[in-house]
Amino acid sequence: MNLIFLGPPGAGKGTLAAKAVELFKIPHISTGSIFRAARDAGTPLGLKVKAIIESGKLVDDETTIALVRERLSQEDVRAGYILDGFPRTIPQAEALAGFARIDRVVNFDVPDEAVVERLTGRQICRNCGANYHRVFKKPRQEGRCDACEGEVYTRADDSEEAIRRRLQVYRDQTAPLIGFYRERGLLVDVDARPAVEQVAANFKKAMGR
Ligand code: AMP
């Protein structure tokens, strides 16, 4: 099963992907996580994308497409995968169609105000990727992950200014993909406004599970 998770930043794609990994036993491929890991490791790719990802703008299509193409050539994706955060532009979607067969595109729908509220408080474990929130879901011990005791931090692009920019980029460049995949009969809509357990249930239902 080859899936794409589509939706604005803060729709809960990362959290839902973690659940879908368990459900379908396929890897979660997040281009944002790959870029952040490259930045943290100081690789040439990381140095190239650091300022872009921290500002909330998009990395160029050529770099991003090459990265995903290489990732999808690896062994562990044979039985399927979840693409989270890719494609984000029509040229990326067109390129993807040339080297991958997508079974379904899950569109996580949530209004802008909810996104800003969620993301301004978002905190993430640097080690296992678990999500927390400064107000709604604090870790038991400040700055430490409940699950693995990793460091819990705030992403550089979760400042209010960067969030507004990311939302604008989403509306301008990524939202057209909803029509692109609907026309191809691949889109399933999931209401991502409720709490994560409910969204997970909506997702399972939409997938016929
Ligand atoms: P995310 O973790 O998906 O919110 O991605 C974080 C940042 O990584 C984005 O704001 C972009 O700067 C960059 N990025 C991730 N995926 C893509 C993509 N498909 N195309 C261009 N830039 C991307």
py3Dmol code that shows the C-alpha trace and the ligand (Angstrom):
import py3Dmol

protein = """\
ATOM      1  CA  MET A   1       0.000   0.000   0.000  1.00  0.00           C
ATOM      2  CA  ASN A   2       1.617   3.258  -1.166  1.00  0.00           C
ATOM      3  CA  LEU A   3       0.053   6.216   0.636  1.00  0.00           C
ATOM      4  CA  ILE A   4       0.436   9.972   0.558  1.00  0.00           C
ATOM      5  CA  PHE A   5      -0.560  12.048   3.582  1.00  0.00           C
ATOM      6  CA  LEU A   6      -1.695  15.487   2.488  1.00  0.00           C
ATOM      7  CA  GLY A   7      -2.764  18.365   4.711  1.00  0.00           C
ATOM      8  CA  PRO A   8      -1.588  21.667   6.170  1.00  0.00           C
ATOM      9  CA  PRO A   9       1.223  21.816   8.708  1.00  0.00           C
ATOM     10  CA  GLY A  10      -0.173  20.825  12.099  1.00  0.00           C
ATOM     11  CA  ALA A  11      -2.952  18.637  10.695  1.00  0.00           C
ATOM     12  CA  GLY A  12      -1.462  15.738  12.672  1.00  0.00           C
ATOM     13  CA  LYS A  13       0.074  13.918   9.686  1.00  0.00           C
ATOM     14  CA  GLY A  14       3.167  12.882  11.641  1.00  0.00           C
ATOM     15  CA  THR A  15       1.149  11.516  14.571  1.00  0.00           C
ATOM     16  CA  LEU A  16      -1.258   9.687  12.280  1.00  0.00           C
ATOM     17  CA  ALA A  17       1.618   8.318  10.242  1.00  0.00           C
ATOM     18  CA  ALA A  18       3.045   6.729  13.406  1.00  0.00           C
ATOM     19  CA  LYS A  19      -0.299   4.947  13.891  1.00  0.00           C
ATOM     20  CA  ALA A  20      -0.506   3.940  10.235  1.00  0.00           C
ATOM     21  CA  VAL A  21       2.991   2.438  10.443  1.00  0.00           C
ATOM     22  CA  GLU A  22       1.663   0.029  13.093  1.00  0.00           C
ATOM     23  CA  LEU A  23      -1.516  -0.670  11.149  1.00  0.00           C
ATOM     24  CA  PHE A  24       0.050  -1.392   7.765  1.00  0.00           C
ATOM     25  CA  LYS A  25       3.640  -2.309   8.788  1.00  0.00           C
ATOM     26  CA  ILE A  26       5.153   0.012   6.210  1.00  0.00           C
ATOM     27  CA  PRO A  27       7.764   2.773   6.677  1.00  0.00           C
ATOM     28  CA  HIS A  28       6.945   6.436   7.224  1.00  0.00           C
ATOM     29  CA  ILE A  29       8.895   8.735   4.924  1.00  0.00           C
ATOM     30  CA  SER A  30       8.803  12.370   6.028  1.00  0.00           C
ATOM     31  CA  THR A  31      10.800  14.725   3.794  1.00  0.00           C
ATOM     32  CA  GLY A  32      10.744  17.344   6.573  1.00  0.00           C
ATOM     33  CA  SER A  33      12.326  14.852   9.013  1.00  0.00           C
ATOM     34  CA  ILE A  34      14.945  13.863   6.437  1.00  0.00           C
ATOM     35  CA  PHE A  35      15.844  17.536   5.875  1.00  0.00           C
ATOM     36  CA  ARG A  36      16.006  18.223   9.633  1.00  0.00           C
ATOM     37  CA  ALA A  37      18.210  15.165  10.220  1.00  0.00           C
ATOM     38  CA  ALA A  38      20.538  16.343   7.419  1.00  0.00           C
ATOM     39  CA  ARG A  39      20.659  19.808   8.977  1.00  0.00           C
ATOM     40  CA  ASP A  40      21.434  18.387  12.439  1.00  0.00           C
ATOM     41  CA  ALA A  41      24.178  16.174  10.990  1.00  0.00           C
ATOM     42  CA  GLY A  42      25.648  19.103   9.036  1.00  0.00           C
ATOM     43  CA  THR A  43      25.730  17.213   5.710  1.00  0.00           C
ATOM     44  CA  PRO A  44      26.007  19.155   2.405  1.00  0.00           C
ATOM     45  CA  LEU A  45      22.241  18.697   1.925  1.00  0.00           C
ATOM     46  CA  GLY A  46      21.658  19.928   5.485  1.00  0.00           C
ATOM     47  CA  LEU A  47      23.744  23.059   4.972  1.00  0.00           C
ATOM     48  CA  LYS A  48      21.928  23.775   1.731  1.00  0.00           C
ATOM     49  CA  VAL A  49      18.420  23.525   3.226  1.00  0.00           C
ATOM     50  CA  LYS A  50      18.942  24.829   6.790  1.00  0.00           C
ATOM     51  CA  ALA A  51      17.842  28.448   6.251  1.00  0.00           C
ATOM     52  CA  ILE A  52      14.992  27.427   3.948  1.00  0.00           C
ATOM     53  CA  ILE A  53      13.400  24.899   6.274  1.00  0.00           C
ATOM     54  CA  GLU A  54      13.766  27.193   9.279  1.00  0.00           C
ATOM     55  CA  SER A  55      12.014  30.041   7.471  1.00  0.00           C
ATOM     56  CA  GLY A  56       9.056  27.875   6.402  1.00  0.00           C
ATOM     57  CA  LYS A  57       9.692  28.238   2.658  1.00  0.00           C
ATOM     58  CA  LEU A  58       9.959  25.215   0.360  1.00  0.00           C
ATOM     59  CA  VAL A  59      13.152  23.483  -0.658  1.00  0.00           C
ATOM     60  CA  ASP A  60      13.453  23.496  -4.478  1.00  0.00           C
ATOM     61  CA  ASP A  61      11.633  20.770  -6.397  1.00  0.00           C
ATOM     62  CA  GLU A  62      14.750  19.306  -8.015  1.00  0.00           C
ATOM     63  CA  THR A  63      16.508  18.648  -4.691  1.00  0.00           C
ATOM     64  CA  THR A  64      13.368  17.280  -3.055  1.00  0.00           C
ATOM     65  CA  ILE A  65      12.376  15.031  -5.939  1.00  0.00           C
ATOM     66  CA  ALA A  66      15.901  13.555  -6.159  1.00  0.00           C
ATOM     67  CA  LEU A  67      15.804  12.838  -2.421  1.00  0.00           C
ATOM     68  CA  VAL A  68      12.460  11.009  -2.577  1.00  0.00           C
ATOM     69  CA  ARG A  69      13.370   9.133  -5.720  1.00  0.00           C
ATOM     70  CA  GLU A  70      16.481   7.798  -4.017  1.00  0.00           C
ATOM     71  CA  ARG A  71      14.542   6.915  -0.835  1.00  0.00           C
ATOM     72  CA  LEU A  72      11.897   5.013  -2.805  1.00  0.00           C
ATOM     73  CA  SER A  73      14.585   2.926  -4.491  1.00  0.00           C
ATOM     74  CA  GLN A  74      15.524   1.330  -1.165  1.00  0.00           C
ATOM     75  CA  GLU A  75      14.603  -2.213  -0.136  1.00  0.00           C
ATOM     76  CA  ASP A  76      12.363  -1.434   2.829  1.00  0.00           C
ATOM     77  CA  VAL A  77       9.642   0.229   0.727  1.00  0.00           C
ATOM     78  CA  ARG A  78       8.855  -2.883  -1.333  1.00  0.00           C
ATOM     79  CA  ALA A  79       5.644  -3.607   0.592  1.00  0.00           C
ATOM     80  CA  GLY A  80       4.593   0.027   0.640  1.00  0.00           C
ATOM     81  CA  TYR A  81       5.201   3.341   2.385  1.00  0.00           C
ATOM     82  CA  ILE A  82       3.620   6.494   3.735  1.00  0.00           C
ATOM     83  CA  LEU A  83       4.825   9.715   2.152  1.00  0.00           C
ATOM     84  CA  ASP A  84       4.330  12.565   4.615  1.00  0.00           C
ATOM     85  CA  GLY A  85       5.125  16.091   3.403  1.00  0.00           C
ATOM     86  CA  PHE A  86       5.758  15.022  -0.195  1.00  0.00           C
ATOM     87  CA  PRO A  87       4.612  15.946  -2.786  1.00  0.00           C
ATOM     88  CA  ARG A  88       4.059  19.588  -1.887  1.00  0.00           C
ATOM     89  CA  THR A  89       3.849  21.129  -5.370  1.00  0.00           C
ATOM     90  CA  ILE A  90       2.258  20.093  -8.668  1.00  0.00           C
ATOM     91  CA  PRO A  91       5.706  19.535 -10.313  1.00  0.00           C
ATOM     92  CA  GLN A  92       6.620  17.202  -7.423  1.00  0.00           C
ATOM     93  CA  ALA A  93       3.364  15.251  -7.894  1.00  0.00           C
ATOM     94  CA  GLU A  94       3.962  14.973 -11.631  1.00  0.00           C
ATOM     95  CA  ALA A  95       7.519  13.772 -11.101  1.00  0.00           C
ATOM     96  CA  LEU A  96       6.368  11.244  -8.489  1.00  0.00           C
ATOM     97  CA  ALA A  97       3.852   9.783 -10.947  1.00  0.00           C
ATOM     98  CA  GLY A  98       6.842   8.952 -13.174  1.00  0.00           C
ATOM     99  CA  PHE A  99       8.575   6.713 -10.621  1.00  0.00           C
ATOM    100  CA  ALA A 100       5.914   5.550  -8.118  1.00  0.00           C
ATOM    101  CA  ARG A 101       2.433   4.043  -8.154  1.00  0.00           C
ATOM    102  CA  ILE A 102       0.308   5.686  -5.485  1.00  0.00           C
ATOM    103  CA  ASP A 103      -2.717   3.768  -4.161  1.00  0.00           C
ATOM    104  CA  ARG A 104      -4.359   6.433  -2.050  1.00  0.00           C
ATOM    105  CA  VAL A 105      -3.946  10.058  -0.988  1.00  0.00           C
ATOM    106  CA  VAL A 106      -5.319  10.877   2.461  1.00  0.00           C
ATOM    107  CA  ASN A 107      -6.297  14.529   2.793  1.00  0.00           C
ATOM    108  CA  PHE A 108      -6.261  15.646   6.450  1.00  0.00           C
ATOM    109  CA  ASP A 109      -8.496  18.676   6.549  1.00  0.00           C
ATOM    110  CA  VAL A 110      -8.237  21.308   9.301  1.00  0.00           C
ATOM    111  CA  PRO A 111      -8.889  25.112   9.350  1.00  0.00           C
ATOM    112  CA  ASP A 112      -6.041  27.662   9.678  1.00  0.00           C
ATOM    113  CA  GLU A 113      -6.943  28.906  13.183  1.00  0.00           C
ATOM    114  CA  ALA A 114      -6.679  25.384  14.604  1.00  0.00           C
ATOM    115  CA  VAL A 115      -3.290  24.950  12.909  1.00  0.00           C
ATOM    116  CA  VAL A 116      -1.855  28.105  14.471  1.00  0.00           C
ATOM    117  CA  GLU A 117      -3.102  27.109  17.926  1.00  0.00           C
ATOM    118  CA  ARG A 118      -1.645  23.604  17.646  1.00  0.00           C
ATOM    119  CA  LEU A 119       1.706  24.571  16.186  1.00  0.00           C
ATOM    120  CA  THR A 120       2.549  27.533  18.405  1.00  0.00           C
ATOM    121  CA  GLY A 121       2.617  25.133  21.364  1.00  0.00           C
ATOM    122  CA  ARG A 122       4.023  22.089  19.601  1.00  0.00           C
ATOM    123  CA  GLN A 123       7.048  20.314  21.045  1.00  0.00           C
ATOM    124  CA  ILE A 124       8.716  17.208  19.659  1.00  0.00           C
ATOM    125  CA  CYS A 125      11.042  14.543  21.015  1.00  0.00           C
ATOM    126  CA  ARG A 126      14.353  14.772  19.183  1.00  0.00           C
ATOM    127  CA  ASN A 127      14.899  11.048  19.687  1.00  0.00           C
ATOM    128  CA  CYS A 128      11.602   9.257  18.911  1.00  0.00           C
ATOM    129  CA  GLY A 129       9.512  12.043  17.324  1.00  0.00           C
ATOM    130  CA  ALA A 130       6.679  11.885  19.910  1.00  0.00           C
ATOM    131  CA  ASN A 131       4.557  15.048  19.917  1.00  0.00           C
ATOM    132  CA  TYR A 132       3.769  17.236  22.941  1.00  0.00           C
ATOM    133  CA  HIS A 133       2.101  20.608  23.437  1.00  0.00           C
ATOM    134  CA  ARG A 134       3.115  23.353  25.878  1.00  0.00           C
ATOM    135  CA  VAL A 135      -0.495  23.723  27.058  1.00  0.00           C
ATOM    136  CA  PHE A 136      -2.552  20.690  25.995  1.00  0.00           C
ATOM    137  CA  LYS A 137      -0.070  17.837  26.362  1.00  0.00           C
ATOM    138  CA  LYS A 138       2.937  18.571  28.557  1.00  0.00           C
ATOM    139  CA  PRO A 139       5.557  15.851  29.076  1.00  0.00           C
ATOM    140  CA  ARG A 140       5.522  14.578  32.680  1.00  0.00           C
ATOM    141  CA  GLN A 141       9.046  15.889  33.203  1.00  0.00           C
ATOM    142  CA  GLU A 142       9.716  19.236  31.547  1.00  0.00           C
ATOM    143  CA  GLY A 143      11.897  18.930  28.434  1.00  0.00           C
ATOM    144  CA  ARG A 144      12.036  15.077  28.587  1.00  0.00           C
ATOM    145  CA  CYS A 145      10.024  12.623  26.509  1.00  0.00           C
ATOM    146  CA  ASP A 146       7.630  10.380  28.476  1.00  0.00           C
ATOM    147  CA  ALA A 147       8.292   7.463  26.135  1.00  0.00           C
ATOM    148  CA  CYS A 148      12.085   7.486  25.717  1.00  0.00           C
ATOM    149  CA  GLU A 149      13.432  10.352  27.897  1.00  0.00           C
ATOM    150  CA  GLY A 150      14.806  12.060  24.755  1.00  0.00           C
ATOM    151  CA  GLU A 151      15.087  15.841  24.623  1.00  0.00           C
ATOM    152  CA  VAL A 152      11.783  17.588  23.884  1.00  0.00           C
ATOM    153  CA  TYR A 153      12.270  20.726  21.769  1.00  0.00           C
ATOM    154  CA  THR A 154      10.399  23.337  19.713  1.00  0.00           C
ATOM    155  CA  ARG A 155      11.051  23.331  15.959  1.00  0.00           C
ATOM    156  CA  ALA A 156      12.661  26.523  14.608  1.00  0.00           C
ATOM    157  CA  ASP A 157       9.850  26.787  12.053  1.00  0.00           C
ATOM    158  CA  ASP A 158       7.126  26.632  14.721  1.00  0.00           C
ATOM    159  CA  SER A 159       7.409  30.378  15.473  1.00  0.00           C
ATOM    160  CA  GLU A 160       4.184  32.255  14.729  1.00  0.00           C
ATOM    161  CA  GLU A 161       5.766  34.082  11.779  1.00  0.00           C
ATOM    162  CA  ALA A 162       7.080  30.882  10.193  1.00  0.00           C
ATOM    163  CA  ILE A 163       3.764  29.104  10.837  1.00  0.00           C
ATOM    164  CA  ARG A 164       1.858  31.857   8.990  1.00  0.00           C
ATOM    165  CA  ARG A 165       4.322  31.585   6.117  1.00  0.00           C
ATOM    166  CA  ARG A 166       4.036  27.773   5.999  1.00  0.00           C
ATOM    167  CA  LEU A 167       0.250  28.043   5.914  1.00  0.00           C
ATOM    168  CA  GLN A 168       0.426  30.546   3.068  1.00  0.00           C
ATOM    169  CA  VAL A 169       2.847  28.280   1.184  1.00  0.00           C
ATOM    170  CA  TYR A 170       0.470  25.377   1.787  1.00  0.00           C
ATOM    171  CA  ARG A 171      -2.568  27.251   0.437  1.00  0.00           C
ATOM    172  CA  ASP A 172      -0.669  28.585  -2.612  1.00  0.00           C
ATOM    173  CA  GLN A 173       1.459  25.611  -3.616  1.00  0.00           C
ATOM    174  CA  THR A 174       0.257  22.427  -1.921  1.00  0.00           C
ATOM    175  CA  ALA A 175      -3.543  22.729  -1.714  1.00  0.00           C
ATOM    176  CA  PRO A 176      -3.833  22.458  -5.555  1.00  0.00           C
ATOM    177  CA  LEU A 177      -2.757  18.827  -5.090  1.00  0.00           C
ATOM    178  CA  ILE A 178      -6.175  18.101  -3.563  1.00  0.00           C
ATOM    179  CA  GLY A 179      -7.782  18.702  -6.965  1.00  0.00           C
ATOM    180  CA  PHE A 180      -4.921  16.967  -8.756  1.00  0.00           C
ATOM    181  CA  TYR A 181      -5.459  13.711  -6.826  1.00  0.00           C
ATOM    182  CA  ARG A 182      -9.260  14.011  -6.667  1.00  0.00           C
ATOM    183  CA  GLU A 183      -9.369  14.103 -10.472  1.00  0.00           C
ATOM    184  CA  ARG A 184      -7.316  10.907 -10.514  1.00  0.00           C
ATOM    185  CA  GLY A 185      -9.753   9.213  -8.127  1.00  0.00           C
ATOM    186  CA  LEU A 186      -7.126   8.730  -5.402  1.00  0.00           C
ATOM    187  CA  LEU A 187      -8.266  11.169  -2.719  1.00  0.00           C
ATOM    188  CA  VAL A 188      -9.890  10.252   0.610  1.00  0.00           C
ATOM    189  CA  ASP A 189     -10.866  13.089   2.955  1.00  0.00           C
ATOM    190  CA  VAL A 190     -10.367  12.776   6.708  1.00  0.00           C
ATOM    191  CA  ASP A 191     -11.679  15.414   9.113  1.00  0.00           C
ATOM    192  CA  ALA A 192      -8.592  16.314  11.175  1.00  0.00           C
ATOM    193  CA  ARG A 193     -10.290  18.808  13.533  1.00  0.00           C
ATOM    194  CA  PRO A 194     -11.071  16.466  16.470  1.00  0.00           C
ATOM    195  CA  ALA A 195      -8.565  15.045  18.980  1.00  0.00           C
ATOM    196  CA  VAL A 196      -5.979  12.652  17.577  1.00  0.00           C
ATOM    197  CA  GLU A 197      -7.732   9.417  18.721  1.00  0.00           C
ATOM    198  CA  GLN A 198     -10.870  10.464  16.837  1.00  0.00           C
ATOM    199  CA  VAL A 199      -8.862  11.455  13.756  1.00  0.00           C
ATOM    200  CA  ALA A 200      -7.159   8.050  13.892  1.00  0.00           C
ATOM    201  CA  ALA A 201     -10.604   6.405  13.981  1.00  0.00           C
ATOM    202  CA  ASN A 202     -11.758   8.584  11.038  1.00  0.00           C
ATOM    203  CA  PHE A 203      -8.619   7.551   9.162  1.00  0.00           C
ATOM    204  CA  LYS A 204      -9.146   3.821   9.777  1.00  0.00           C
ATOM    205  CA  LYS A 205     -12.740   4.100   8.622  1.00  0.00           C
ATOM    206  CA  ALA A 206     -11.714   5.985   5.480  1.00  0.00           C
ATOM    207  CA  MET A 207      -9.222   3.182   4.777  1.00  0.00           C
ATOM    208  CA  GLY A 208     -11.893   0.529   5.272  1.00  0.00           C
ATOM    209  CA  ARG A 209     -10.276  -0.893   8.450  1.00  0.00           C
TER     210      ARG A 209
END
"""
ligand_1 = """\
23
AMP
P 7.481 19.323 7.473
O 8.183 18.601 8.571
O 6.771 18.417 6.528
O 6.579 20.425 8.001
O 8.625 20.046 6.602
C 9.479 21.014 7.187
C 10.131 21.858 6.099
O 10.922 21.012 5.245
C 9.160 22.559 5.144
O 8.655 23.781 5.669
C 10.059 22.771 3.931
O 10.980 23.828 4.152
C 10.854 21.468 3.889
N 10.141 20.438 3.085
C 9.623 19.272 3.535
N 9.051 18.577 2.532
C 9.206 19.340 1.419
C 8.808 19.187 0.063
N 8.111 18.111 -0.364
N 9.150 20.171 -0.809
C 9.848 21.259 -0.417
N 10.222 21.475 0.851
C 9.912 20.528 1.775
"""
view = py3Dmol.view(width=600, height=400)
view.addModel(protein, "pdb")
view.setStyle({"model": 0}, {"cartoon": {"style": "trace"}})
view.addModel(ligand_1, "xyz")
view.setStyle({"model": 1}, {"stick": {}})
view.zoomTo()
view.show()
